[in-house]
């Protein structure tokens, strides 16, 4: 059962977190291009707002789907008997921080840029928040692979 749970956890992380990380990273430069181009009489969506909407939708949908990652992570950790391990606790805290950054900074900033309520200066803040989000996930990934102090032999 442990191998099944671990496989689902890893596959869910790849398929759910990966698209959010990529789409969120693509959003700020695309937003800068849209803001720089303006709308000066261009046909609908020639300015790239459709791309921004798609990237934002990917981030929102996959953020919700991403809830399965920690759910299967907890199940896997329970089966492996490592719920009290320091590396896992740090990973849980970093995962919660990543979710907070995504929900409180990245997605609202994307929405504000889409609604026109934010200027070009927001793209830099959004890029920074996205970078923090991706760095948190990269750290969690390394902890999951290295597992310092793990009792599983790795």
DAZIHU-V192262 format. One record per helix or strand. SS is the DSSP state (helix for helix, strand for strand). FROM is the first residue (numbers start at 0). TO is the last residue. If there is no record, write none. Layout:
BEGIN
[[SS;FROM;TO] [SS;FROM;TO]]
END
This chain:
BEGIN
[[helix;1;36] [helix;48;64] [helix;66;79] [helix;85;114] [helix;120;145]]
END
